[in-house]
Amino acid sequence: MPSSSSASSTFQIEYPTCNCGKPSPMRKSKTKENPGRRFLGCGNYENGKKNCEYFYWIDPDPKLRTNLML
Ligand SMILES: [Zn+2]
């Protein structure tokens, strides 16, 4: 049994920054159209301040996914 040292560097997801220069954490959509669909939004999205309209879906469109599986 090789007792190799475990990976010292933990994998970290680097969030992209929005146009405000803020890190945009992953969020989950709560809309009827895309329930639970993950996306990246502006760092100020929840602050109610300036929203630079940065928006990027992480998960593919559930409708498209359904079509691909057919
Ligand atoms: Zn922003």
N, CA, C, O and the ligand as a Tripos MOL2 file, in Angstrom:
@<TRIPOS>MOLECULE
protein
  281   279    71     0     0
PROTEIN
NO_CHARGES

@<TRIPOS>ATOM
      1 N           0.8450   -1.2150    0.0000 N.3       1 MET1
      2 CA          0.0000    0.0000    0.0000 C.3       1 MET1
      3 C           0.8710    1.2530    0.0000 C.2       1 MET1
      4 O           1.5950    1.4960    0.9660 O.2       1 MET1
      5 N           0.8190    2.0030   -0.9990 N.am      2 PRO2
      6 CA          1.6100    3.2460   -1.0290 C.3       2 PRO2
      7 C           1.0420    4.2770   -0.0730 C.2       2 PRO2
      8 O          -0.1350    4.6310   -0.1380 O.2       2 PRO2
      9 N           1.8960    4.7470    0.8090 N.am      3 SER3
     10 CA          1.4340    5.7570    1.7620 C.3       3 SER3
     11 C           1.8620    7.1410    1.2770 C.2       3 SER3
     12 O           2.5470    7.8910    1.9720 O.2       3 SER3
     13 N           1.4410    7.4330    0.0950 N.am      4 SER4
     14 CA          1.8190    8.7200   -0.4760 C.3       4 SER4
     15 C           1.1650    9.8650    0.2920 C.2       4 SER4
     16 O           0.0560    9.7410    0.8110 O.2       4 SER4
     17 N           1.8590   10.9390    0.3450 N.am      5 SER5
     18 CA          1.3130   12.0870    1.0600 C.3       5 SER5
     19 C           0.0890   12.6290    0.3320 C.2       5 SER5
     20 O           0.0540   12.7270   -0.8950 O.2       5 SER5
     21 N          -0.8800   12.9650    1.1070 N.am      6 SER6
     22 CA         -2.0980   13.4790    0.5030 C.3       6 SER6
     23 C          -1.8270   14.8230   -0.1670 C.2       6 SER6
     24 O          -0.8770   15.5320    0.1640 O.2       6 SER6
     25 N          -2.6650   15.1310   -1.0820 N.am      7 ALA7
     26 CA         -2.4920   16.3920   -1.8060 C.3       7 ALA7
     27 C          -2.4990   17.5660   -0.8370 C.2       7 ALA7
     28 O          -3.4410   17.7600   -0.0690 O.2       7 ALA7
     29 N          -1.4340   18.3330   -0.8950 N.am      8 SER8
     30 CA         -1.3120   19.4220    0.0700 C.3       8 SER8
     31 C          -2.1810   20.6170   -0.3210 C.2       8 SER8
     32 O          -2.6470   21.3820    0.5230 O.2       8 SER8
     33 N          -2.3760   20.7440   -1.6160 N.am      9 SER9
     34 CA         -3.1340   21.9080   -2.0580 C.3       9 SER9
     35 C          -4.5880   21.5150   -2.2680 C.2       9 SER9
     36 O          -4.9070   20.6730   -3.1080 O.2       9 SER9
     37 N          -5.4420   22.1270   -1.5070 N.am     10 THR10
     38 CA         -6.8610   21.8580   -1.6740 C.3      10 THR10
     39 C          -7.3970   22.6180   -2.8710 C.2      10 THR10
     40 O          -7.0200   23.7610   -3.1320 O.2      10 THR10
     41 N          -8.2700   21.9630   -3.5770 N.am     11 PHE11
     42 CA         -8.8240   22.6110   -4.7630 C.3      11 PHE11
     43 C          -9.7860   23.7210   -4.3620 C.2      11 PHE11
     44 O         -10.7120   23.5130   -3.5780 O.2      11 PHE11
     45 N          -9.5530   24.8730   -4.9030 N.am     12 GLN12
     46 CA        -10.4340   25.9900   -4.5740 C.3      12 GLN12
     47 C         -11.0690   26.5400   -5.8450 C.2      12 GLN12
     48 O         -10.4160   26.7610   -6.8650 O.2      12 GLN12
     49 N         -12.3430   26.7420   -5.7310 N.am     13 ILE13
     50 CA        -13.0350   27.3360   -6.8680 C.3      13 ILE13
     51 C         -12.7920   28.8350   -6.8540 C.2      13 ILE13
     52 O         -13.0620   29.5200   -5.8680 O.2      13 ILE13
     53 N         -12.2830   29.3180   -7.9510 N.am     14 GLU14
     54 CA        -12.0630   30.7600   -8.0230 C.3      14 GLU14
     55 C         -13.2670   31.4130   -8.6910 C.2      14 GLU14
     56 O         -13.5550   31.1880   -9.8670 O.2      14 GLU14
     57 N         -13.9410   32.2080   -7.9220 N.am     15 TYR15
     58 CA        -15.0900   32.8830   -8.4760 C.3      15 TYR15
     59 C         -14.6320   34.0650   -9.3200 C.2      15 TYR15
     60 O         -13.7290   34.8070   -8.9340 O.2      15 TYR15
     61 N         -15.2440   34.2220  -10.4330 N.am     16 PRO16
     62 CA        -14.9110   35.4040  -11.2300 C.3      16 PRO16
     63 C         -15.4430   36.6550  -10.5590 C.2      16 PRO16
     64 O         -16.3560   36.5980   -9.7340 O.2      16 PRO16
     65 N         -14.8740   37.7560  -10.9160 N.am     17 THR17
     66 CA        -15.3510   39.0040  -10.3580 C.3      17 THR17
     67 C         -16.3010   39.6760  -11.3420 C.2      17 THR17
     68 O         -16.1270   39.5940  -12.5580 O.2      17 THR17
     69 N         -17.2800   40.3240  -10.8000 N.am     18 CYS18
     70 CA        -18.2280   41.0230  -11.6510 C.3      18 CYS18
     71 C         -17.6190   42.3490  -12.0920 C.2      18 CYS18
     72 O         -16.4690   42.6510  -11.7730 O.2      18 CYS18
     73 N         -18.3670   43.1040  -12.7970 N.am     19 ASN19
     74 CA        -17.8630   44.3670  -13.3240 C.3      19 ASN19
     75 C         -17.5960   45.3920  -12.2260 C.2      19 ASN19
     76 O         -16.9420   46.4070  -12.4620 O.2      19 ASN19
     77 N         -18.1060   45.1210  -11.0200 N.am     20 CYS20
     78 CA        -17.8200   45.9990   -9.8880 C.3      20 CYS20
     79 C         -16.4580   45.6770   -9.2860 C.2      20 CYS20
     80 O         -15.9460   46.4340   -8.4610 O.2      20 CYS20
     81 N         -15.8670   44.5450   -9.7010 N.am     21 GLY21
     82 CA        -14.6160   44.1100   -9.1070 C.3      21 GLY21
     83 C         -14.8440   43.2840   -7.8630 C.2      21 GLY21
     84 O         -13.9020   42.9800   -7.1320 O.2      21 GLY21
     85 N         -16.0800   42.9220   -7.6190 N.am     22 LYS22
     86 CA        -16.4100   42.1050   -6.4500 C.3      22 LYS22
     87 C         -16.5030   40.6500   -6.8760 C.2      22 LYS22
     88 O         -16.9220   40.3520   -7.9940 O.2      22 LYS22
     89 N         -16.1070   39.7330   -5.9750 N.am     23 PRO23
     90 CA        -16.2870   38.3200   -6.2910 C.3      23 PRO23
     91 C         -17.7660   37.9850   -6.3540 C.2      23 PRO23
     92 O         -18.5530   38.3930   -5.5000 O.2      23 PRO23
     93 N         -18.1190   37.2450   -7.3690 N.am     24 SER24
     94 CA        -19.5300   36.9160   -7.5300 C.3      24 SER24
     95 C         -19.7470   35.4590   -7.1280 C.2      24 SER24
     96 O         -19.4650   34.5520   -7.9110 O.2      24 SER24
     97 N         -20.2410   35.2320   -5.9240 N.am     25 PRO25
     98 CA        -20.4490   33.8640   -5.4570 C.3      25 PRO25
     99 C         -21.5770   33.1730   -6.2100 C.2      25 PRO25
    100 O         -22.4130   33.8050   -6.8550 O.2      25 PRO25
    101 N         -21.5640   31.8660   -6.1010 N.am     26 MET26
    102 CA        -22.5970   31.1060   -6.7770 C.3      26 MET26
    103 C         -23.9270   31.2560   -6.0590 C.2      26 MET26
    104 O         -23.9980   31.2060   -4.8320 O.2      26 MET26
    105 N         -24.9500   31.4350   -6.8250 N.am     27 ARG27
    106 CA        -26.2840   31.5480   -6.2390 C.3      27 ARG27
    107 C         -27.2060   30.5590   -6.9110 C.2      27 ARG27
    108 O         -26.8840   29.9660   -7.9410 O.2      27 ARG27
    109 N         -28.3590   30.4000   -6.2990 N.am     28 LYS28
    110 CA        -29.3610   29.5150   -6.8850 C.3      28 LYS28
    111 C         -30.5870   30.3250   -7.2550 C.2      28 LYS28
    112 O         -31.0890   31.1490   -6.4910 O.2      28 LYS28
    113 N         -31.0320   30.0560   -8.4390 N.am     29 SER29
    114 CA        -32.2170   30.7520   -8.9030 C.3      29 SER29
    115 C         -33.4550   30.2280   -8.1860 C.2      29 SER29
    116 O         -33.5540   29.0410   -7.8770 O.2      29 SER29
    117 N         -34.3810   31.1190   -7.9310 N.am     30 LYS30
    118 CA        -35.6150   30.7060   -7.2630 C.3      30 LYS30
    119 C         -36.8290   30.9770   -8.1370 C.2      30 LYS30
    120 O         -37.9700   30.9380   -7.6780 O.2      30 LYS30
    121 N         -36.5610   31.2490   -9.3850 N.am     31 THR31
    122 CA        -37.6740   31.5490  -10.2650 C.3      31 THR31
    123 C         -38.3620   30.2710  -10.7170 C.2      31 THR31
    124 O         -37.7850   29.1850  -10.6560 O.2      31 THR31
    125 N         -39.5780   30.4100  -11.1640 N.am     32 LYS32
    126 CA        -40.3230   29.2430  -11.6380 C.3      32 LYS32
    127 C         -39.6720   28.6580  -12.8890 C.2      32 LYS32
    128 O         -39.6870   27.4460  -13.1060 O.2      32 LYS32
    129 N         -39.1060   29.5350  -13.6980 N.am     33 GLU33
    130 CA        -38.5290   29.0700  -14.9570 C.3      33 GLU33
    131 C         -37.2820   28.2330  -14.7230 C.2      33 GLU33
    132 O         -37.0350   27.2510  -15.4220 O.2      33 GLU33
    133 N         -36.4840   28.6440  -13.7110 N.am     34 ASN34
    134 CA        -35.2140   27.9650  -13.4730 C.3      34 ASN34
    135 C         -35.0380   27.6540  -11.9880 C.2      34 ASN34
    136 O         -34.1650   28.2270  -11.3360 O.2      34 ASN34
    137 N         -35.8510   26.7620  -11.4540 N.am     35 PRO35
    138 CA        -35.7450   26.4640  -10.0180 C.3      35 PRO35
    139 C         -34.4630   25.7060   -9.6980 C.2      35 PRO35
    140 O         -34.1800   24.6590  -10.2810 O.2      35 PRO35
    141 N         -33.6960   26.2510   -8.7650 N.am     36 GLY36
    142 CA        -32.4860   25.5760   -8.3240 C.3      36 GLY36
    143 C         -31.3330   25.6770   -9.2970 C.2      36 GLY36
    144 O         -30.2750   25.0880   -9.0750 O.2      36 GLY36
    145 N         -31.5260   26.4130  -10.3680 N.am     37 ARG37
    146 CA        -30.4600   26.5470  -11.3580 C.3      37 ARG37
    147 C         -29.4080   27.5180  -10.8360 C.2      37 ARG37
    148 O         -29.7250   28.6250  -10.3990 O.2      37 ARG37
    149 N         -28.1530   27.0840  -10.8880 N.am     38 ARG38
    150 CA        -27.0850   27.8940  -10.3100 C.3      38 ARG38
    151 C         -26.6000   28.9390  -11.3030 C.2      38 ARG38
    152 O         -26.5640   28.7170  -12.5140 O.2      38 ARG38
    153 N         -26.2370   30.0610  -10.7570 N.am     39 PHE39
    154 CA        -25.7360   31.1270  -11.6080 C.3      39 PHE39
    155 C         -24.7810   32.0110  -10.8260 C.2      39 PHE39
    156 O         -24.7540   31.9870   -9.5960 O.2      39 PHE39
    157 N         -24.0150   32.7760  -11.5450 N.am     40 LEU40
    158 CA        -23.1510   33.7770  -10.9350 C.3      40 LEU40
    159 C         -23.7730   35.1390  -11.1790 C.2      40 LEU40
    160 O         -24.1970   35.4610  -12.2890 O.2      40 LEU40
    161 N         -23.8180   35.9220  -10.1280 N.am     41 GLY41
    162 CA        -24.4110   37.2430  -10.2780 C.3      41 GLY41
    163 C         -23.4780   38.3100   -9.7720 C.2      41 GLY41
    164 O         -22.3990   38.0220   -9.2540 O.2      41 GLY41
    165 N         -23.8960   39.5240   -9.9230 N.am     42 CYS42
    166 CA        -23.1090   40.6540   -9.4490 C.3      42 CYS42
    167 C         -22.8940   40.5530   -7.9440 C.2      42 CYS42
    168 O         -23.7870   40.1190   -7.2160 O.2      42 CYS42
    169 N         -21.7090   40.9540   -7.4720 N.am     43 GLY43
    170 CA        -21.4070   40.8920   -6.0570 C.3      43 GLY43
    171 C         -22.3060   41.7970   -5.2390 C.2      43 GLY43
    172 O         -22.4900   41.5900   -4.0400 O.2      43 GLY43
    173 N         -22.8570   42.7900   -5.8880 N.am     44 ASN44
    174 CA        -23.7510   43.7100   -5.1910 C.3      44 ASN44
    175 C         -25.2120   43.3190   -5.3900 C.2      44 ASN44
    176 O         -26.1250   44.0850   -5.0810 O.2      44 ASN44
    177 N         -25.4090   42.1210   -5.9080 N.am     45 TYR45
    178 CA        -26.7540   41.6890   -6.2680 C.3      45 TYR45
    179 C         -27.7020   41.7680   -5.0820 C.2      45 TYR45
    180 O         -28.8320   42.2430   -5.2020 O.2      45 TYR45
    181 N         -27.2190   41.2890   -3.9220 N.am     46 GLU46
    182 CA        -28.1050   41.2250   -2.7530 C.3      46 GLU46
    183 C         -28.0130   42.4810   -1.9070 C.2      46 GLU46
    184 O         -28.8120   42.6630   -0.9880 O.2      46 GLU46
    185 N         -27.0730   43.3340   -2.1920 N.am     47 ASN47
    186 CA        -26.9180   44.5420   -1.3940 C.3      47 ASN47
    187 C         -27.9530   45.5940   -1.7540 C.2      47 ASN47
    188 O         -28.1970   46.5300   -0.9930 O.2      47 ASN47
    189 N         -28.5470   45.4320   -2.9060 N.am     48 GLY48
    190 CA        -29.5230   46.4100   -3.3350 C.3      48 GLY48
    191 C         -28.8660   47.6910   -3.8030 C.2      48 GLY48
    192 O         -29.5250   48.7080   -4.0200 O.2      48 GLY48
    193 N         -27.5310   47.6210   -3.9570 N.am     49 LYS49
    194 CA        -26.8220   48.8040   -4.4300 C.3      49 LYS49
    195 C         -26.6720   48.7260   -5.9430 C.2      49 LYS49
    196 O         -27.5050   48.1490   -6.6430 O.2      49 LYS49
    197 N         -25.6120   49.3090   -6.4140 N.am     50 LYS50
    198 CA        -25.3780   49.2890   -7.8510 C.3      50 LYS50
    199 C         -25.2190   47.8540   -8.3270 C.2      50 LYS50
    200 O         -24.3900   47.1020   -7.8150 O.2      50 LYS50
    201 N         -25.9990   47.4990   -9.2810 N.am     51 ASN51
    202 CA        -25.8900   46.1820   -9.8840 C.3      51 ASN51
    203 C         -25.3520   46.3460  -11.2930 C.2      51 ASN51
    204 O         -25.9580   47.0050  -12.1380 O.2      51 ASN51
    205 N         -24.1990   45.7340  -11.5270 N.am     52 CYS52
    206 CA        -23.5590   45.9340  -12.8240 C.3      52 CYS52
    207 C         -24.1370   44.9970  -13.8810 C.2      52 CYS52
    208 O         -23.6470   44.9370  -15.0090 O.2      52 CYS52
    209 N         -25.1820   44.2710  -13.5010 N.am     53 GLU53
    210 CA        -25.8670   43.3810  -14.4410 C.3      53 GLU53
    211 C         -24.9910   42.2130  -14.8840 C.2      53 GLU53
    212 O         -25.2240   41.6020  -15.9280 O.2      53 GLU53
    213 N         -23.9800   41.9170  -14.0700 N.am     54 TYR54
    214 CA        -23.1880   40.7220  -14.3530 C.3      54 TYR54
    215 C         -24.0640   39.5160  -14.0700 C.2      54 TYR54
    216 O         -24.6510   39.4090  -12.9940 O.2      54 TYR54
    217 N         -24.1530   38.6230  -15.0160 N.am     55 PHE55
    218 CA        -25.0270   37.4660  -14.8620 C.3      55 PHE55
    219 C         -24.5280   36.3460  -15.7520 C.2      55 PHE55
    220 O         -24.2700   36.5490  -16.9390 O.2      55 PHE55
    221 N         -24.3960   35.1710  -15.1770 N.am     56 TYR56
    222 CA        -23.8580   34.0510  -15.9450 C.3      56 TYR56
    223 C         -24.3950   32.7490  -15.3780 C.2      56 TYR56
    224 O         -24.2040   32.4520  -14.1990 O.2      56 TYR56
    225 N         -25.0580   31.9800  -16.2100 N.am     57 TRP57
    226 CA        -25.5830   30.6940  -15.7690 C.3      57 TRP57
    227 C         -24.4490   29.6820  -15.6270 C.2      57 TRP57
    228 O         -23.5610   29.6180  -16.4770 O.2      57 TRP57
    229 N         -24.4800   28.8980  -14.5630 N.am     58 ILE58
    230 CA        -23.5440   27.7910  -14.3930 C.3      58 ILE58
    231 C         -24.1640   26.5110  -14.9330 C.2      58 ILE58
    232 O         -23.5560   25.8020  -15.7350 O.2      58 ILE58
    233 N         -25.3570   26.2310  -14.4940 N.am     59 ASP59
    234 CA        -26.0390   25.0310  -14.9650 C.3      59 ASP59
    235 C         -26.6560   25.2940  -16.3360 C.2      59 ASP59
    236 O         -27.1080   26.4010  -16.6300 O.2      59 ASP59
    237 N         -26.6650   24.2680  -17.1550 N.am     60 PRO60
    238 CA        -27.3010   24.4360  -18.4590 C.3      60 PRO60
    239 C         -28.8080   24.5810  -18.3120 C.2      60 PRO60
    240 O         -29.3930   24.2390  -17.2850 O.2      60 PRO60
    241 N         -29.3960   25.0850  -19.3430 N.am     61 ASP61
    242 CA        -30.8410   25.2650  -19.3270 C.3      61 ASP61
    243 C         -31.5150   23.9100  -19.1510 C.2      61 ASP61
    244 O         -31.2890   23.0060  -19.9560 O.2      61 ASP61
    245 N         -32.3420   23.7490  -18.1120 N.am     62 PRO62
    246 CA        -32.9840   22.4470  -17.8960 C.3      62 PRO62
    247 C         -33.8080   22.0070  -19.0930 C.2      62 PRO62
    248 O         -33.9310   20.8130  -19.3700 O.2      62 PRO62
    249 N         -34.3580   22.9520  -19.7810 N.am     63 LYS63
    250 CA        -35.1450   22.5820  -20.9620 C.3      63 LYS63
    251 C         -34.2480   22.0250  -22.0510 C.2      63 LYS63
    252 O         -34.5880   21.0400  -22.7060 O.2      63 LYS63
    253 N         -33.0880   22.6690  -22.2420 N.am     64 LEU64
    254 CA        -32.1600   22.1820  -23.2580 C.3      64 LEU64
    255 C         -31.6400   20.8050  -22.8850 C.2      64 LEU64
    256 O         -31.4820   19.9300  -23.7360 O.2      64 LEU64
    257 N         -31.3760   20.6280  -21.5940 N.am     65 ARG65
    258 CA        -30.8620   19.3450  -21.1460 C.3      65 ARG65
    259 C         -31.8770   18.2400  -21.4430 C.2      65 ARG65
    260 O         -31.5170   17.1440  -21.8730 O.2      65 ARG65
    261 N         -33.1310   18.5470  -21.2100 N.am     66 THR66
    262 CA        -34.1700   17.5610  -21.4830 C.3      66 THR66
    263 C         -34.1790   17.2070  -22.9640 C.2      66 THR66
    264 O         -34.3290   16.0430  -23.3370 O.2      66 THR66
    265 N         -34.0160   18.2270  -23.8000 N.am     67 ASN67
    266 CA        -34.0350   17.9710  -25.2330 C.3      67 ASN67
    267 C         -32.8520   17.1100  -25.6540 C.2      67 ASN67
    268 O         -32.9710   16.2500  -26.5270 O.2      67 ASN67
    269 N         -31.6970   17.3560  -25.0150 N.am     68 LEU68
    270 CA        -30.5100   16.5960  -25.3900 C.3      68 LEU68
    271 C         -30.6360   15.1340  -25.0120 C.2      68 LEU68
    272 O         -30.0520   14.2650  -25.6610 O.2      68 LEU68
    273 N         -31.3970   14.8620  -23.9620 N.am     69 MET69
    274 CA        -31.5030   13.4940  -23.4990 C.3      69 MET69
    275 C         -32.4510   12.6830  -24.3680 C.2      69 MET69
    276 O         -32.4440   11.4530  -24.3180 O.2      69 MET69
    277 N         -33.2410   13.3430  -25.1390 N.am     70 LEU70
    278 CA        -34.1950   12.6200  -25.9910 C.3      70 LEU70
    279 C         -33.4990   11.9770  -27.2000 C.2      70 LEU70
    280 O         -34.1550   11.3310  -28.0170 O.2      70 LEU70
    281 ZN        -21.2020   43.9900   -9.9850 Zn       71 ZN71
@<TRIPOS>BOND
     1     1     2 1
     2     2     3 1
     3     3     4 2
     4     3     5 am
     5     5     6 1
     6     6     7 1
     7     7     8 2
     8     7     9 am
     9     9    10 1
    10    10    11 1
    11    11    12 2
    12    11    13 am
    13    13    14 1
    14    14    15 1
    15    15    16 2
    16    15    17 am
    17    17    18 1
    18    18    19 1
    19    19    20 2
    20    19    21 am
    21    21    22 1
    22    22    23 1
    23    23    24 2
    24    23    25 am
    25    25    26 1
    26    26    27 1
    27    27    28 2
    28    27    29 am
    29    29    30 1
    30    30    31 1
    31    31    32 2
    32    31    33 am
    33    33    34 1
    34    34    35 1
    35    35    36 2
    36    35    37 am
    37    37    38 1
    38    38    39 1
    39    39    40 2
    40    39    41 am
    41    41    42 1
    42    42    43 1
    43    43    44 2
    44    43    45 am
    45    45    46 1
    46    46    47 1
    47    47    48 2
    48    47    49 am
    49    49    50 1
    50    50    51 1
    51    51    52 2
    52    51    53 am
    53    53    54 1
    54    54    55 1
    55    55    56 2
    56    55    57 am
    57    57    58 1
    58    58    59 1
    59    59    60 2
    60    59    61 am
    61    61    62 1
    62    62    63 1
    63    63    64 2
    64    63    65 am
    65    65    66 1
    66    66    67 1
    67    67    68 2
    68    67    69 am
    69    69    70 1
    70    70    71 1
    71    71    72 2
    72    71    73 am
    73    73    74 1
    74    74    75 1
    75    75    76 2
    76    75    77 am
    77    77    78 1
    78    78    79 1
    79    79    80 2
    80    79    81 am
    81    81    82 1
    82    82    83 1
    83    83    84 2
    84    83    85 am
    85    85    86 1
    86    86    87 1
    87    87    88 2
    88    87    89 am
    89    89    90 1
    90    90    91 1
    91    91    92 2
    92    91    93 am
    93    93    94 1
    94    94    95 1
    95    95    96 2
    96    95    97 am
    97    97    98 1
    98    98    99 1
    99    99   100 2
   100    99   101 am
   101   101   102 1
   102   102   103 1
   103   103   104 2
   104   103   105 am
   105   105   106 1
   106   106   107 1
   107   107   108 2
   108   107   109 am
   109   109   110 1
   110   110   111 1
   111   111   112 2
   112   111   113 am
   113   113   114 1
   114   114   115 1
   115   115   116 2
   116   115   117 am
   117   117   118 1
   118   118   119 1
   119   119   120 2
   120   119   121 am
   121   121   122 1
   122   122   123 1
   123   123   124 2
   124   123   125 am
   125   125   126 1
   126   126   127 1
   127   127   128 2
   128   127   129 am
   129   129   130 1
   130   130   131 1
   131   131   132 2
   132   131   133 am
   133   133   134 1
   134   134   135 1
   135   135   136 2
   136   135   137 am
   137   137   138 1
   138   138   139 1
   139   139   140 2
   140   139   141 am
   141   141   142 1
   142   142   143 1
   143   143   144 2
   144   143   145 am
   145   145   146 1
   146   146   147 1
   147   147   148 2
   148   147   149 am
   149   149   150 1
   150   150   151 1
   151   151   152 2
   152   151   153 am
   153   153   154 1
   154   154   155 1
   155   155   156 2
   156   155   157 am
   157   157   158 1
   158   158   159 1
   159   159   160 2
   160   159   161 am
   161   161   162 1
   162   162   163 1
   163   163   164 2
   164   163   165 am
   165   165   166 1
   166   166   167 1
   167   167   168 2
   168   167   169 am
   169   169   170 1
   170   170   171 1
   171   171   172 2
   172   171   173 am
   173   173   174 1
   174   174   175 1
   175   175   176 2
   176   175   177 am
   177   177   178 1
   178   178   179 1
   179   179   180 2
   180   179   181 am
   181   181   182 1
   182   182   183 1
   183   183   184 2
   184   183   185 am
   185   185   186 1
   186   186   187 1
   187   187   188 2
   188   187   189 am
   189   189   190 1
   190   190   191 1
   191   191   192 2
   192   191   193 am
   193   193   194 1
   194   194   195 1
   195   195   196 2
   196   195   197 am
   197   197   198 1
   198   198   199 1
   199   199   200 2
   200   199   201 am
   201   201   202 1
   202   202   203 1
   203   203   204 2
   204   203   205 am
   205   205   206 1
   206   206   207 1
   207   207   208 2
   208   207   209 am
   209   209   210 1
   210   210   211 1
   211   211   212 2
   212   211   213 am
   213   213   214 1
   214   214   215 1
   215   215   216 2
   216   215   217 am
   217   217   218 1
   218   218   219 1
   219   219   220 2
   220   219   221 am
   221   221   222 1
   222   222   223 1
   223   223   224 2
   224   223   225 am
   225   225   226 1
   226   226   227 1
   227   227   228 2
   228   227   229 am
   229   229   230 1
   230   230   231 1
   231   231   232 2
   232   231   233 am
   233   233   234 1
   234   234   235 1
   235   235   236 2
   236   235   237 am
   237   237   238 1
   238   238   239 1
   239   239   240 2
   240   239   241 am
   241   241   242 1
   242   242   243 1
   243   243   244 2
   244   243   245 am
   245   245   246 1
   246   246   247 1
   247   247   248 2
   248   247   249 am
   249   249   250 1
   250   250   251 1
   251   251   252 2
   252   251   253 am
   253   253   254 1
   254   254   255 1
   255   255   256 2
   256   255   257 am
   257   257   258 1
   258   258   259 1
   259   259   260 2
   260   259   261 am
   261   261   262 1
   262   262   263 1
   263   263   264 2
   264   263   265 am
   265   265   266 1
   266   266   267 1
   267   267   268 2
   268   267   269 am
   269   269   270 1
   270   270   271 1
   271   271   272 2
   272   271   273 am
   273   273   274 1
   274   274   275 1
   275   275   276 2
   276   275   277 am
   277   277   278 1
   278   278   279 1
   279   279   280 2
@<TRIPOS>SUBSTRUCTURE
     1 MET1         2 RESIDUE 1 A MET
     2 PRO2         6 RESIDUE 1 A PRO
     3 SER3        10 RESIDUE 1 A SER
     4 SER4        14 RESIDUE 1 A SER
     5 SER5        18 RESIDUE 1 A SER
     6 SER6        22 RESIDUE 1 A SER
     7 ALA7        26 RESIDUE 1 A ALA
     8 SER8        30 RESIDUE 1 A SER
     9 SER9        34 RESIDUE 1 A SER
    10 THR10       38 RESIDUE 1 A THR
    11 PHE11       42 RESIDUE 1 A PHE
    12 GLN12       46 RESIDUE 1 A GLN
    13 ILE13       50 RESIDUE 1 A ILE
    14 GLU14       54 RESIDUE 1 A GLU
    15 TYR15       58 RESIDUE 1 A TYR
    16 PRO16       62 RESIDUE 1 A PRO
    17 THR17       66 RESIDUE 1 A THR
    18 CYS18       70 RESIDUE 1 A CYS
    19 ASN19       74 RESIDUE 1 A ASN
    20 CYS20       78 RESIDUE 1 A CYS
    21 GLY21       82 RESIDUE 1 A GLY
    22 LYS22       86 RESIDUE 1 A LYS
    23 PRO23       90 RESIDUE 1 A PRO
    24 SER24       94 RESIDUE 1 A SER
    25 PRO25       98 RESIDUE 1 A PRO
    26 MET26      102 RESIDUE 1 A MET
    27 ARG27      106 RESIDUE 1 A ARG
    28 LYS28      110 RESIDUE 1 A LYS
    29 SER29      114 RESIDUE 1 A SER
    30 LYS30      118 RESIDUE 1 A LYS
    31 THR31      122 RESIDUE 1 A THR
    32 LYS32      126 RESIDUE 1 A LYS
    33 GLU33      130 RESIDUE 1 A GLU
    34 ASN34      134 RESIDUE 1 A ASN
    35 PRO35      138 RESIDUE 1 A PRO
    36 GLY36      142 RESIDUE 1 A GLY
    37 ARG37      146 RESIDUE 1 A ARG
    38 ARG38      150 RESIDUE 1 A ARG
    39 PHE39      154 RESIDUE 1 A PHE
    40 LEU40      158 RESIDUE 1 A LEU
    41 GLY41      162 RESIDUE 1 A GLY
    42 CYS42      166 RESIDUE 1 A CYS
    43 GLY43      170 RESIDUE 1 A GLY
    44 ASN44      174 RESIDUE 1 A ASN
    45 TYR45      178 RESIDUE 1 A TYR
    46 GLU46      182 RESIDUE 1 A GLU
    47 ASN47      186 RESIDUE 1 A ASN
    48 GLY48      190 RESIDUE 1 A GLY
    49 LYS49      194 RESIDUE 1 A LYS
    50 LYS50      198 RESIDUE 1 A LYS
    51 ASN51      202 RESIDUE 1 A ASN
    52 CYS52      206 RESIDUE 1 A CYS
    53 GLU53      210 RESIDUE 1 A GLU
    54 TYR54      214 RESIDUE 1 A TYR
    55 PHE55      218 RESIDUE 1 A PHE
    56 TYR56      222 RESIDUE 1 A TYR
    57 TRP57      226 RESIDUE 1 A TRP
    58 ILE58      230 RESIDUE 1 A ILE
    59 ASP59      234 RESIDUE 1 A ASP
    60 PRO60      238 RESIDUE 1 A PRO
    61 ASP61      242 RESIDUE 1 A ASP
    62 PRO62      246 RESIDUE 1 A PRO
    63 LYS63      250 RESIDUE 1 A LYS
    64 LEU64      254 RESIDUE 1 A LEU
    65 ARG65      258 RESIDUE 1 A ARG
    66 THR66      262 RESIDUE 1 A THR
    67 ASN67      266 RESIDUE 1 A ASN
    68 LEU68      270 RESIDUE 1 A LEU
    69 MET69      274 RESIDUE 1 A MET
    70 LEU70      278 RESIDUE 1 A LEU
    71 ZN71       281 GROUP 0 **** ****
